[in-house]
Amino acid sequence: METLFDQSLIDTNRRRALAGEPADFLLDVVARELAERLSVIERRFERAVELHGHTGAAARAVVATGKVDGMERVESDARFAAPGEALTVSPLETVPLEPQSANLIVSPLALHLTNDTPGVFVQIRRALKPDGLFLAAIPGSGTLQELREVLLAAESEMTGGASPRVIPFPDVRDVGALLQRGGFALPVTDRETYTVRYDSIFPLMKDLRAMGMANPLAGRSRRPLTRGVLLRAAELYAERFSDPDGRIRASFSVIYVSGWAPHESQQKPLKPGSARMRLADALKQGGRG
């Protein structure tokens, strides 16, 4: 298995983000969207688990739907717990649940950082009871494409070479294939793109650090970008991706995922191409009611 991400650095980045001034807007949007998609299902879930939700926003939003009897959180560090809150501590790539023990597992903005993503999907499916539901939000291809382009261009122009500064993100088709490979029934994916505007590249990069999204690539360059490269990147960003008012655009493309642990009561899969339906529509069909 290729080690693409430095897991210890991911943990450090996430703890540093938690301790500083938060930038939780994307996680809050995703939490609301996951809760909205869950709310269309006409059934309750006895035991729900949030995997590595950072702030717990997704867990709180899911509880607020009234669809779950109990919510548990899994995190990589006990410091992610709210005051008085109990949580299970486990590494990002380990699902510390007994087989067929959970009815609902929710993963908000974490699975893009796993080295063995197929293995994590399999662990999640095994942890679900038959007819249990897996919901996830995964940053996908197109996320931070503007930043990737200008950083590569500026570093190449200024130094004659470039190192990856923005991580690769999965394509929606790849995520769909992972669901099928993991053994999920009725797998469905769709994508929403959110555009956030900034005065310049610098508050964008500050927000990324505050989100725990600093570069965690195992093969990253250990040499930080020079001020000259950053200033050139800011110029290129403004030239290529700014609106008439001068503010720049940053894209966050989120893949929303739904899959059910197999159960004999479920409908048979629809013909190829049906995965293009909206996830909310498919969720109405997934449960037994």
C-alpha positions as CSV (number, residue, x, y, z in Angstrom):
1,M,0.0,0.0,0.0
2,E,1.3,3.4,-1.0
3,T,1.8,5.8,1.9
4,L,0.4,9.0,0.4
5,F,-0.4,10.9,3.6
6,D,1.7,11.5,6.7
7,Q,-0.9,10.4,9.3
8,S,1.1,11.9,12.3
9,L,1.2,15.3,10.5
10,I,-2.6,15.1,9.8
11,D,-3.2,14.6,13.5
12,T,-0.9,17.5,14.3
13,N,-2.6,19.7,11.8
14,R,-6.1,18.9,13.1
15,R,-5.1,19.4,16.8
16,R,-3.5,22.8,15.9
17,A,-6.6,23.8,14.0
18,L,-8.8,22.8,17.0
19,A,-6.6,24.9,19.4
20,G,-6.6,28.0,17.2
21,E,-9.2,30.4,15.7
22,P,-11.6,28.0,13.9
23,A,-12.6,28.1,10.3
24,D,-15.5,25.6,10.4
25,F,-17.7,27.0,7.7
26,L,-17.3,24.1,5.3
27,L,-17.7,21.5,8.0
28,D,-20.9,23.3,9.2
29,V,-22.3,23.3,5.6
30,V,-21.6,19.6,5.2
31,A,-23.1,18.8,8.6
32,R,-26.3,20.5,7.7
33,E,-26.4,18.8,4.3
34,L,-25.8,15.3,5.7
35,A,-28.6,16.0,8.3
36,E,-31.0,17.1,5.6
37,R,-30.3,14.0,3.6
38,L,-30.8,11.8,6.6
39,S,-34.1,13.5,7.5
40,V,-35.8,12.2,4.4
41,I,-35.6,8.6,5.7
42,E,-38.7,7.4,7.4
43,R,-37.0,5.3,10.1
44,R,-34.9,5.6,13.2
45,F,-31.4,4.5,13.9
46,E,-30.7,3.0,17.3
47,R,-26.9,3.5,17.3
48,A,-25.2,6.2,15.3
49,V,-21.5,6.9,15.1
50,E,-19.6,9.9,13.8
51,L,-16.1,9.1,12.5
52,H,-13.5,11.9,12.8
53,G,-15.9,14.8,12.6
54,H,-13.4,17.2,14.1
55,T,-15.8,19.7,15.8
56,G,-18.7,17.3,16.2
57,A,-20.9,19.5,14.1
58,A,-22.1,16.6,12.0
59,A,-23.0,14.5,15.1
60,R,-25.0,17.4,16.6
61,A,-26.8,18.0,13.3
62,V,-27.7,14.3,13.0
63,V,-29.0,14.2,16.5
64,A,-31.1,17.3,15.8
65,T,-33.0,15.4,13.0
66,G,-34.6,13.2,15.7
67,K,-33.7,10.1,13.7
68,V,-31.2,8.6,16.1
69,D,-31.6,7.1,19.6
70,G,-27.9,7.5,20.5
71,M,-24.9,9.2,19.0
72,E,-21.2,8.3,19.6
73,R,-18.1,10.0,18.3
74,V,-14.7,8.5,17.3
75,E,-11.7,10.8,17.1
76,S,-7.9,10.6,16.9
77,D,-7.4,12.5,20.1
78,A,-9.4,13.0,23.3
79,R,-9.0,16.8,23.0
80,F,-11.6,16.8,20.3
81,A,-14.3,16.0,22.9
82,A,-16.6,18.7,24.1
83,P,-16.6,19.4,27.9
84,G,-18.1,16.3,29.6
85,E,-18.4,14.4,26.4
86,A,-17.1,10.9,26.1
87,L,-15.6,9.7,22.8
88,T,-13.6,6.8,21.5
89,V,-10.0,7.5,20.5
90,S,-8.8,5.8,17.4
91,P,-6.5,6.5,14.4
92,L,-8.0,7.9,11.3
93,E,-7.7,4.7,9.4
94,T,-9.2,2.4,12.1
95,V,-12.9,1.9,12.7
96,P,-13.0,0.8,16.3
97,L,-16.5,-0.8,16.2
98,E,-17.5,-4.4,16.6
99,P,-18.9,-6.2,13.5
100,Q,-22.6,-5.4,12.8
101,S,-22.8,-3.1,15.9
102,A,-24.0,0.3,14.4
103,N,-27.1,1.3,12.5
104,L,-25.7,4.6,11.1
105,I,-22.1,5.7,10.5
106,V,-21.4,9.3,9.4
107,S,-18.0,10.5,8.1
108,P,-17.7,14.3,7.4
109,L,-14.6,15.5,5.5
110,A,-12.1,12.9,6.7
111,L,-11.9,10.0,4.2
112,H,-9.9,12.0,1.7
113,L,-6.9,11.7,4.1
114,T,-6.7,7.9,4.4
115,N,-4.0,5.9,2.7
116,D,-6.0,2.6,2.7
117,T,-9.4,4.1,1.8
118,P,-10.7,0.8,0.4
119,G,-9.9,-0.9,3.7
120,V,-11.6,1.8,5.7
121,F,-14.8,1.5,3.5
122,V,-14.7,-2.3,4.2
123,Q,-14.3,-1.7,8.0
124,I,-17.3,0.7,7.9
125,R,-19.5,-1.8,6.1
126,R,-18.5,-4.6,8.5
127,A,-19.4,-2.4,11.5
128,L,-22.9,-1.7,10.2
129,K,-25.8,-3.9,11.1
130,P,-27.7,-5.4,8.1
131,D,-29.7,-2.5,6.5
132,G,-27.5,0.0,8.3
133,L,-26.6,3.2,6.6
134,F,-23.3,4.9,5.8
135,L,-23.3,8.6,5.0
136,A,-20.2,10.5,4.1
137,A,-19.0,13.8,2.7
138,I,-15.6,13.6,0.9
139,P,-13.7,16.6,-0.7
140,G,-13.4,15.6,-4.4
141,S,-11.6,16.6,-7.5
142,G,-12.0,20.3,-8.3
143,T,-11.4,21.2,-4.6
144,L,-8.8,24.0,-4.4
145,Q,-8.1,23.6,-8.1
146,E,-7.3,27.3,-8.4
147,L,-4.8,27.3,-5.5
148,R,-3.1,24.1,-6.9
149,E,-2.7,25.8,-10.3
150,V,-1.3,29.1,-9.2
151,L,1.1,27.5,-6.6
152,L,2.5,25.1,-9.2
153,A,2.8,27.9,-11.8
154,A,4.5,30.4,-9.4
155,E,7.0,27.9,-7.9
156,S,7.9,26.6,-11.3
157,E,8.4,30.1,-12.7
158,M,10.4,31.3,-9.7
159,T,12.5,28.3,-9.0
160,G,12.5,26.1,-12.1
161,G,10.7,23.3,-10.4
162,A,7.6,22.6,-8.3
163,S,6.5,20.3,-5.5
164,P,2.9,19.4,-4.8
165,R,1.4,21.8,-2.3
166,V,-2.3,20.7,-2.6
167,I,-3.3,17.1,-2.0
168,P,-5.0,15.1,-4.8
169,F,-8.7,14.6,-4.3
170,P,-10.8,11.7,-5.6
171,D,-13.1,11.7,-8.5
172,V,-16.8,11.0,-7.9
173,R,-16.6,7.8,-10.0
174,D,-13.7,6.6,-7.9
175,V,-15.7,7.0,-4.7
176,G,-18.6,5.2,-6.3
177,A,-16.3,2.3,-7.2
178,L,-15.0,2.2,-3.6
179,L,-18.6,1.8,-2.3
180,Q,-19.2,-1.1,-4.6
181,R,-15.8,-2.7,-3.8
182,G,-16.6,-2.3,-0.1
183,G,-19.7,-4.4,-0.4
184,F,-22.3,-1.6,0.1
185,A,-25.8,-2.1,-1.3
186,L,-27.6,0.7,-3.2
187,P,-24.4,2.8,-3.5
188,V,-25.1,6.4,-4.6
189,T,-22.8,9.4,-5.0
190,D,-23.4,13.0,-6.0
191,R,-21.5,16.2,-5.8
192,E,-22.0,19.8,-4.7
193,T,-19.5,22.6,-5.3
194,Y,-19.2,25.5,-2.9
195,T,-17.4,28.7,-3.9
196,V,-15.9,30.8,-1.2
197,R,-14.5,34.3,-2.0
198,Y,-11.5,36.0,-0.4
199,D,-9.6,39.3,-0.6
200,S,-6.5,37.4,-1.6
201,I,-4.6,34.1,-1.4
202,F,-3.3,34.8,2.1
203,P,-6.6,34.7,4.1
204,L,-7.5,31.5,2.0
205,M,-4.3,29.8,3.1
206,K,-4.9,31.0,6.7
207,D,-8.3,29.4,6.6
208,L,-6.9,26.1,5.3
209,R,-4.5,25.9,8.2
210,A,-7.4,26.7,10.6
211,M,-9.4,23.9,9.0
212,G,-6.5,21.4,9.5
213,M,-5.9,21.2,5.8
214,A,-2.3,22.2,5.6
215,N,-0.3,19.9,3.3
216,P,0.1,16.4,4.8
217,L,1.6,14.6,1.8
218,A,4.3,12.2,2.8
219,G,6.3,13.2,-0.2
220,R,5.9,16.9,0.3
221,S,8.8,19.3,0.0
222,R,10.2,20.2,3.5
223,R,11.2,23.6,2.2
224,P,8.5,26.2,2.7
225,L,7.5,28.4,-0.1
226,T,9.5,31.7,-0.2
227,R,7.8,35.0,0.1
228,G,8.6,35.7,-3.5
229,V,6.8,32.6,-4.7
230,L,3.8,33.3,-2.5
231,L,3.6,36.9,-3.8
232,R,3.8,35.7,-7.4
233,A,1.1,33.1,-6.6
234,A,-1.1,35.8,-5.3
235,E,-0.6,37.8,-8.5
236,L,-1.5,34.8,-10.6
237,Y,-4.6,34.0,-8.5
238,A,-5.8,37.6,-8.9
239,E,-5.2,37.5,-12.6
240,R,-6.9,34.1,-13.3
241,F,-9.6,33.6,-10.7
242,S,-10.9,37.0,-9.5
243,D,-14.3,38.6,-9.8
244,P,-15.0,42.1,-11.1
245,D,-14.8,43.4,-7.5
246,G,-11.2,42.0,-7.2
247,R,-12.0,39.2,-4.8
248,I,-10.7,35.7,-5.7
249,R,-12.7,32.4,-5.8
250,A,-11.8,29.2,-4.1
251,S,-13.7,26.0,-5.0
252,F,-14.6,23.2,-2.6
253,S,-16.2,20.2,-4.4
254,V,-17.8,17.8,-1.9
255,I,-18.9,14.3,-2.9
256,Y,-21.8,13.1,-0.9
257,V,-22.0,9.3,-0.4
258,S,-24.7,6.9,0.6
259,G,-24.4,3.1,1.0
260,W,-26.4,0.4,2.9
261,A,-25.2,-2.7,4.5
262,P,-26.8,-5.5,2.6
263,H,-30.2,-6.9,3.8
264,E,-32.7,-9.2,2.1
265,S,-35.5,-6.6,2.4
266,Q,-33.7,-4.1,0.1
267,Q,-34.8,-3.5,-3.4
268,K,-32.6,-4.9,-6.2
269,P,-30.1,-2.5,-7.8
270,L,-31.4,-0.3,-10.5
271,K,-30.1,-0.5,-14.0
272,P,-26.7,1.2,-14.8
273,G,-26.9,5.0,-14.8
274,S,-29.3,5.2,-11.9
275,A,-26.5,6.5,-9.6
276,R,-27.0,9.8,-11.3
277,M,-30.2,10.3,-9.3
278,R,-30.0,12.7,-6.3
279,L,-28.8,11.1,-3.2
280,A,-31.8,12.4,-1.2
281,D,-34.1,10.5,-3.6
282,A,-32.2,7.3,-3.2
283,L,-32.1,7.5,0.6
284,K,-35.9,7.4,0.6
285,Q,-35.7,4.0,-0.9
286,G,-32.9,2.6,1.2
287,G,-34.6,1.9,4.5
288,R,-37.4,-0.5,5.3
289,G,-39.5,2.2,6.9
